[in-house]
Amino acid sequence: MMTKEAITRGAVSKGTGRQAPWKRLFIAAFSIILLTAGAIWLSLWWEDRPLRAIDSALDRGEYAEALDLANDYLKENSSNARVLDQKARALAGLERWSEALRLFELIGADSLASQRAWAKALLVHQRWNEALPLLTRLNALAPDDGDILHELCACEAKLGYFDESLRAAERLLALKGHERRGRLLLGTLHFRRGNNRLAIQAWLPLLEEGSDLSDLQITPSEFLLACGRALLDDGRPADALVQLVRSVRLNPTPEALDALAEACDGLGDRKRAVSLWEQAVAQNSDDRPAREGLAQEALERKSAPDAERWLEPLLSRPDLKSSTAFLAQRAATVAGNKEAAAKWAERVKALREREKKIDSLEQVLRESPRSFWARCVRAHHFASEGNYSQAQVLAEELLAQQPDEQYVRQLADAIRNRQPLPPLDAIPLKQY
């Protein structure tokens, strides 16, 4: 007679025996799935080796190698989006910006690295309008990246968005490790707007004793010249003199010589100023500030012939300034030539009116950078600088907004056909 324990063992044994085939089937199926998945993964890993090799070359900065590998792969797989993206990045790394741009415009860019390369290519080509949204998106993805923030700030400044660029510069200044770059940028923005005291305030910490300024994004001589110019324009010639002497020692450009001469003249050292102006003219025969300074000195000696000699190369220039014309009027007066003096007086009046209009336009550009006429001025500026692609983008936008505006039509036609631009002061100020 079987015991209760034996009966229980038998029941368990029979139950286990009935479940065993299902277990074996499950294990077999699971094993097949694992093996299939492993085979697929291994196949994908093997196929992905060339792409990983390209990524590795890009990460190492071996852009020529990355480009060769990408081109080899594309011979057999010409439409592979990932490899086309890698090729565009390699082209950007090799500074083949136009080719990189064409490829990015064809395929777009998804990764952070690709978007950065695309933005850089746009910046190099001065396509500020297209670069701005890309840089804005990059900044949102990487808000603590100082390089992206710097490029965003520069792009906004180029488009005249001063308030936005100032905020970007202040954020850069607050980033650890980017204080000096932020200070340089912040001061530069204020300087370009004519806010000399704010520029000086931002720059002064960079001038601390012992700093060689070699870590800045511009040369030390350029930075010292800008500082000196800001101090001069703020009515501080003695302070400006210190920085301008340093700038001239490093690189005696005509601009630096002119600024130093102005500081010397402001401090009563006319002899040294004259010597510096003469050096500037020797380097650049069309140097207007130097020739005006030398003409002014000649007029103080009552030497009309010397003044006329210094002014003569400037008087036939299309960009004649009222300050030059006024000196010509004074020279004619000293020489006793009343007829010539009267003619120059009329010219001075007309030039001052023109300069007043242009100053008003520049003020609109600063205060309302997104307004219709501010964008018109910016399009004119871009075209004057040779950046016709950006000028045309703005001109076409303006035409779409006001197709009947005569000045805009003239400007757009001139930009499109690379012809002389209509005068900037012909913009109808009355419409502001």
C-alpha angles and dihedrals in degrees: 000000000000120000123233090250092054092049090052092050090050093051092051091047093051091047092051091049093053092050097046097084092054091049091050090049092050092048091048093049092046090049091051090050092049092048092048092048090047091050091049092047091048091049092049091045090051093047090047094056095095091050092050089050090054091049090050091052091049091049090052092048092245093140098162090054091046091051092050092050092047093049091049091052093046091056087074100025105033096167100049102133095201094053092045087054090050090049091052090051091049091051090051090049089054089049091243087141101167093053091046091051093051091052095045090049088054100047106018123219130266107170125074091242092052094047090050091051091048092049091049091052090051092049092050088053090047092237092150098165092057095040095053100070091044092051091045090055092046091050090052090052094045108022093167096053105113095196093055092045091050092051091046091052093049092048093050090049092052089053091049096248093141100167092051093046091050091054090050091050091050090051090050090051089054094051114102110251094015101076097112094046089047092051092050092050095044092050092047091054092051091045093054090051091052094250093136098168092052090047091052091046091055095044103043096083088057090060095061114141113273097027112125092193091224092128094064124103092242129050118274091244092055092048093048090048091053091049092049092048092051091049091048093051089048090057097255105121095159092056091042091053092063094055095039093053088055091048094050091048090055097042122356098206119166089252092054092045091050093051093047090048090052091051092049091047091049089054093050098257096127095158093059091043091055091050091051093047090051090052090051093051090048088058096041118018091196095055102138101192091050095047091046090050092050091046090050090052091049092051090052086057088049089241104143094173092056091047092049090048092056093044100043099088090052100049098075096046117116090227094056111164126220090236090060092045090050091055089050088052090051092048091052090049092050089048090052094242100141095174093054091044091054092049091050090048090058090047091051090052093051093046093049090052090051092048090048090055092048091049089053090051091050089051090054088050090054099041102037105022095166096048120113097253094041088058088048091054090047092051088052090050093049092050092047088055091050095253094130096160093061092039091054093049090055094042092053091050090052092048091051090051098045110011093171097056104116098205092050091050090051092047093047092049091049092049093045093050097035091239130145111294122241110257113277092227090059089077105116102252092185089073094065 
